[in-house]
Amino acid sequence: MTNREFLTAISSAESLTDDLRKFAEDAIAKMDERNAKRNARPSKTAIENAPIKDNLLTLLTTEPQTTTDLAVKAGISTQKASALLVQLLHEGKCAQTEVKVPKKGKQKAYAIIDIEEESEDKGE
């Protein structure tokens, strides 16, 4: 059981005094405040990865490329390229698709999102 689960259980218990409930609610509020501060600043790894992500964006084209191809071009491991491309995907900066690779089957491939094409799709 985590501290948050314990304090939430205490704050919702009916047989406890108001003082105990208030203490638990205050402790949860302090945890939320600490977590908000911690999440507000980027981690050391995120700062180190920012230029690599920018480099990956410059390597992306409208033609889908596999993670392996992009990793080789960027000079990083396939695993790191994969993780950073997924981050770019979640940020909406690239698109993911599958391509057939001879003797390897289907692999994930990434392409830059065409902003003009996306605007036309939205009717703008």
PyRosetta script that sets phi, psi and omega in degrees:
from pyrosetta import init, pose_from_sequence

init()
pose = pose_from_sequence("MTNREFLTAISSAESLTDDLRKFAEDAIAKMDERNAKRNARPSKTAIENAPIKDNLLTLLTTEPQTTTDLAVKAGISTQKASALLVQLLHEGKCAQTEVKVPKKGKQKAYAIIDIEEESEDKGE")
pose.set_psi(1, 131.5)
pose.set_omega(1, 179.1)
pose.set_phi(2, -82.9)
pose.set_psi(2, 165.8)
pose.set_omega(2, 176.6)
pose.set_phi(3, -59.1)
pose.set_psi(3, -41.2)
pose.set_omega(3, -179.3)
pose.set_phi(4, -62.1)
pose.set_psi(4, -44.9)
pose.set_omega(4, 179.5)
pose.set_phi(5, -62.5)
pose.set_psi(5, -42.1)
pose.set_omega(5, 179.2)
pose.set_phi(6, -62.3)
pose.set_psi(6, -48.6)
pose.set_omega(6, -177.8)
pose.set_phi(7, -67.6)
pose.set_psi(7, -34.5)
pose.set_omega(7, 176.8)
pose.set_phi(8, -65.8)
pose.set_psi(8, -41.5)
pose.set_omega(8, 177.9)
pose.set_phi(9, -63.0)
pose.set_psi(9, -40.8)
pose.set_omega(9, 179.7)
pose.set_phi(10, -66.4)
pose.set_psi(10, -43.1)
pose.set_omega(10, -176.4)
pose.set_phi(11, -68.5)
pose.set_psi(11, -22.3)
pose.set_omega(11, 179.8)
pose.set_phi(12, -100.3)
pose.set_psi(12, -1.6)
pose.set_omega(12, 179.5)
pose.set_phi(13, -72.6)
pose.set_psi(13, 138.5)
pose.set_omega(13, -177.0)
pose.set_phi(14, -87.2)
pose.set_psi(14, -25.0)
pose.set_omega(14, -174.5)
pose.set_phi(15, -85.4)
pose.set_psi(15, 2.3)
pose.set_omega(15, -178.5)
pose.set_phi(16, -96.0)
pose.set_psi(16, 160.7)
pose.set_omega(16, 179.6)
pose.set_phi(17, -74.3)
pose.set_psi(17, 162.3)
pose.set_omega(17, 178.7)
pose.set_phi(18, -62.9)
pose.set_psi(18, -33.9)
pose.set_omega(18, 179.4)
pose.set_phi(19, -62.5)
pose.set_psi(19, -44.0)
pose.set_omega(19, 179.5)
pose.set_phi(20, -66.0)
pose.set_psi(20, -42.9)
pose.set_omega(20, 177.9)
pose.set_phi(21, -60.8)
pose.set_psi(21, -44.4)
pose.set_omega(21, 179.9)
pose.set_phi(22, -62.7)
pose.set_psi(22, -42.6)
pose.set_omega(22, 178.7)
pose.set_phi(23, -60.1)
pose.set_psi(23, -45.0)
pose.set_omega(23, -179.6)
pose.set_phi(24, -63.9)
pose.set_psi(24, -43.4)
pose.set_omega(24, 179.7)
pose.set_phi(25, -64.0)
pose.set_psi(25, -39.1)
pose.set_omega(25, 177.8)
pose.set_phi(26, -66.1)
pose.set_psi(26, -41.3)
pose.set_omega(26, 179.2)
pose.set_phi(27, -63.7)
pose.set_psi(27, -39.5)
pose.set_omega(27, 177.5)
pose.set_phi(28, -64.8)
pose.set_psi(28, -41.2)
pose.set_omega(28, 179.1)
pose.set_phi(29, -62.8)
pose.set_psi(29, -39.8)
pose.set_omega(29, 177.7)
pose.set_phi(30, -64.8)
pose.set_psi(30, -40.4)
pose.set_omega(30, 177.4)
pose.set_phi(31, -61.4)
pose.set_psi(31, -44.4)
pose.set_omega(31, 179.5)
pose.set_phi(32, -61.1)
pose.set_psi(32, -40.3)
pose.set_omega(32, 179.9)
pose.set_phi(33, -64.8)
pose.set_psi(33, -45.0)
pose.set_omega(33, 177.9)
pose.set_phi(34, -61.6)
pose.set_psi(34, -42.7)
pose.set_omega(34, -179.7)
pose.set_phi(35, -65.5)
pose.set_psi(35, -36.7)
pose.set_omega(35, 179.5)
pose.set_phi(36, -65.4)
pose.set_psi(36, -41.4)
pose.set_omega(36, 177.9)
pose.set_phi(37, -64.6)
pose.set_psi(37, -42.8)
pose.set_omega(37, -178.0)
pose.set_phi(38, -64.3)
pose.set_psi(38, -38.9)
pose.set_omega(38, -178.1)
pose.set_phi(39, -81.1)
pose.set_psi(39, -13.0)
pose.set_omega(39, -176.6)
pose.set_phi(40, -76.2)
pose.set_psi(40, -28.1)
pose.set_omega(40, -178.3)
pose.set_phi(41, -106.8)
pose.set_psi(41, 142.7)
pose.set_omega(41, -178.9)
pose.set_phi(42, -70.2)
pose.set_psi(42, 149.5)
pose.set_omega(42, 178.9)
pose.set_phi(43, -75.1)
pose.set_psi(43, 167.2)
pose.set_omega(43, 178.5)
pose.set_phi(44, -59.2)
pose.set_psi(44, -41.9)
pose.set_omega(44, 179.8)
pose.set_phi(45, -64.9)
pose.set_psi(45, -40.6)
pose.set_omega(45, 179.0)
pose.set_phi(46, -62.5)
pose.set_psi(46, -38.8)
pose.set_omega(46, 178.4)
pose.set_phi(47, -66.1)
pose.set_psi(47, -41.8)
pose.set_omega(47, 179.6)
pose.set_phi(48, -67.2)
pose.set_psi(48, -33.2)
pose.set_omega(48, -177.1)
pose.set_phi(49, -81.5)
pose.set_psi(49, -15.9)
pose.set_omega(49, -176.4)
pose.set_phi(50, -56.2)
pose.set_psi(50, -48.1)
pose.set_omega(50, 179.0)
pose.set_phi(51, -66.6)
pose.set_psi(51, -31.0)
pose.set_omega(51, 178.7)
pose.set_phi(52, -68.2)
pose.set_psi(52, -40.9)
pose.set_omega(52, 177.6)
pose.set_phi(53, -64.0)
pose.set_psi(53, -39.9)
pose.set_omega(53, 177.1)
pose.set_phi(54, -62.0)
pose.set_psi(54, -40.6)
pose.set_omega(54, 178.3)
pose.set_phi(55, -63.7)
pose.set_psi(55, -43.1)
pose.set_omega(55, 178.1)
pose.set_phi(56, -60.9)
pose.set_psi(56, -39.1)
pose.set_omega(56, 178.7)
pose.set_phi(57, -62.7)
pose.set_psi(57, -37.3)
pose.set_omega(57, 179.1)
pose.set_phi(58, -71.5)
pose.set_psi(58, -26.7)
pose.set_omega(58, 179.7)
pose.set_phi(59, -80.9)
pose.set_psi(59, -22.5)
pose.set_omega(59, -179.0)
pose.set_phi(60, -70.0)
pose.set_psi(60, 141.9)
pose.set_omega(60, 175.9)
pose.set_phi(61, -124.6)
pose.set_psi(61, -179.4)
pose.set_omega(61, 176.4)
pose.set_phi(62, -74.2)
pose.set_psi(62, -17.4)
pose.set_omega(62, 176.2)
pose.set_phi(63, -85.9)
pose.set_psi(63, 124.8)
pose.set_omega(63, -178.2)
pose.set_phi(64, -59.0)
pose.set_psi(64, 138.0)
pose.set_omega(64, 177.4)
pose.set_phi(65, -127.2)
pose.set_psi(65, 143.8)
pose.set_omega(65, -179.7)
pose.set_phi(66, -72.5)
pose.set_psi(66, 160.8)
pose.set_omega(66, 178.1)
pose.set_phi(67, -60.3)
pose.set_psi(67, -40.3)
pose.set_omega(67, -179.7)
pose.set_phi(68, -61.4)
pose.set_psi(68, -45.3)
pose.set_omega(68, 179.4)
pose.set_phi(69, -60.9)
pose.set_psi(69, -44.9)
pose.set_omega(69, -179.6)
pose.set_phi(70, -66.5)
pose.set_psi(70, -36.7)
pose.set_omega(70, 179.1)
pose.set_phi(71, -63.6)
pose.set_psi(71, -43.2)
pose.set_omega(71, 179.5)
pose.set_phi(72, -63.4)
pose.set_psi(72, -44.3)
pose.set_omega(72, -179.9)
pose.set_phi(73, -63.9)
pose.set_psi(73, -36.7)
pose.set_omega(73, -177.9)
pose.set_phi(74, -84.8)
pose.set_psi(74, -14.4)
pose.set_omega(74, 179.8)
pose.set_phi(75, 75.6)
pose.set_psi(75, 31.8)
pose.set_omega(75, 178.6)
pose.set_phi(76, -126.6)
pose.set_psi(76, 171.7)
pose.set_omega(76, 179.6)
pose.set_phi(77, -71.9)
pose.set_psi(77, 157.0)
pose.set_omega(77, 178.7)
pose.set_phi(78, -62.5)
pose.set_psi(78, -38.0)
pose.set_omega(78, -179.6)
pose.set_phi(79, -63.5)
pose.set_psi(79, -43.5)
pose.set_omega(79, 179.7)
pose.set_phi(80, -66.6)
pose.set_psi(80, -42.1)
pose.set_omega(80, 178.4)
pose.set_phi(81, -60.9)
pose.set_psi(81, -43.2)
pose.set_omega(81, -179.7)
pose.set_phi(82, -60.7)
pose.set_psi(82, -47.1)
pose.set_omega(82, -179.1)
pose.set_phi(83, -62.6)
pose.set_psi(83, -43.4)
pose.set_omega(83, -178.7)
pose.set_phi(84, -71.0)
pose.set_psi(84, -34.3)
pose.set_omega(84, 177.2)
pose.set_phi(85, -67.7)
pose.set_psi(85, -35.6)
pose.set_omega(85, 176.0)
pose.set_phi(86, -65.0)
pose.set_psi(86, -39.2)
pose.set_omega(86, 176.6)
pose.set_phi(87, -62.2)
pose.set_psi(87, -44.5)
pose.set_omega(87, 178.0)
pose.set_phi(88, -62.3)
pose.set_psi(88, -36.9)
pose.set_omega(88, 177.7)
pose.set_phi(89, -62.5)
pose.set_psi(89, -46.5)
pose.set_omega(89, 179.3)
pose.set_phi(90, -66.7)
pose.set_psi(90, -27.9)
pose.set_omega(90, 177.0)
pose.set_phi(91, -80.3)
pose.set_psi(91, -6.1)
pose.set_omega(91, 178.9)
pose.set_phi(92, 79.2)
pose.set_psi(92, 21.1)
pose.set_omega(92, -177.3)
pose.set_phi(93, -97.0)
pose.set_psi(93, -10.0)
pose.set_omega(93, 177.2)
pose.set_phi(94, -149.2)
pose.set_psi(94, 168.8)
pose.set_omega(94, 179.4)
pose.set_phi(95, -119.2)
pose.set_psi(95, 152.7)
pose.set_omega(95, -179.7)
pose.set_phi(96, -116.6)
pose.set_psi(96, 141.9)
pose.set_omega(96, 176.9)
pose.set_phi(97, -147.7)
pose.set_psi(97, 178.2)
pose.set_omega(97, 175.4)
pose.set_phi(98, -114.1)
pose.set_psi(98, 140.6)
pose.set_omega(98, 176.1)
pose.set_phi(99, -128.7)
pose.set_psi(99, 151.4)
pose.set_omega(99, 176.7)
pose.set_phi(100, -86.6)
pose.set_psi(100, 128.4)
pose.set_omega(100, 177.8)
pose.set_phi(101, -113.2)
pose.set_psi(101, 124.5)
pose.set_omega(101, -179.0)
pose.set_phi(102, -54.4)
pose.set_psi(102, 133.6)
pose.set_omega(102, 178.5)
pose.set_phi(103, 65.5)
pose.set_psi(103, 7.0)
pose.set_omega(103, 178.4)
pose.set_phi(104, -126.6)
pose.set_psi(104, -16.1)
pose.set_omega(104, -178.9)
pose.set_phi(105, 86.8)
pose.set_psi(105, -153.7)
pose.set_omega(105, -178.7)
pose.set_phi(106, -83.7)
pose.set_psi(106, 139.0)
pose.set_omega(106, 175.9)
pose.set_phi(107, -135.0)
pose.set_psi(107, 154.4)
pose.set_omega(107, 175.8)
pose.set_phi(108, -71.4)
pose.set_psi(108, 141.5)
pose.set_omega(108, 178.1)
pose.set_phi(109, -135.2)
pose.set_psi(109, 152.4)
pose.set_omega(109, -176.0)
pose.set_phi(110, -124.6)
pose.set_psi(110, 147.0)
pose.set_omega(110, 178.2)
pose.set_phi(111, -142.6)
pose.set_psi(111, 154.9)
pose.set_omega(111, 178.0)
pose.set_phi(112, -71.8)
pose.set_psi(112, 145.7)
pose.set_omega(112, 178.2)
pose.set_phi(113, -80.6)
pose.set_psi(113, 126.8)
pose.set_omega(113, 178.4)
pose.set_phi(114, -79.6)
pose.set_psi(114, 109.2)
pose.set_omega(114, -174.8)
pose.set_phi(115, -63.7)
pose.set_psi(115, -39.7)
pose.set_omega(115, 179.6)
pose.set_phi(116, -64.3)
pose.set_psi(116, -42.7)
pose.set_omega(116, -179.6)
pose.set_phi(117, -65.5)
pose.set_psi(117, -39.8)
pose.set_omega(117, 179.7)
pose.set_phi(118, -65.9)
pose.set_psi(118, -37.3)
pose.set_omega(118, 178.3)
pose.set_phi(119, -65.1)
pose.set_psi(119, -38.8)
pose.set_omega(119, 178.0)
pose.set_phi(120, -66.4)
pose.set_psi(120, -37.6)
pose.set_omega(120, 179.0)
pose.set_phi(121, -62.9)
pose.set_psi(121, -34.2)
pose.set_omega(121, -178.6)
pose.set_phi(122, -83.2)
pose.set_psi(122, -5.8)
pose.set_omega(122, 178.8)
pose.set_phi(123, 83.8)
pose.set_psi(123, 22.0)
pose.set_omega(123, -178.6)
pose.set_phi(124, -89.2)
pose.dump_pdb("model.pdb")
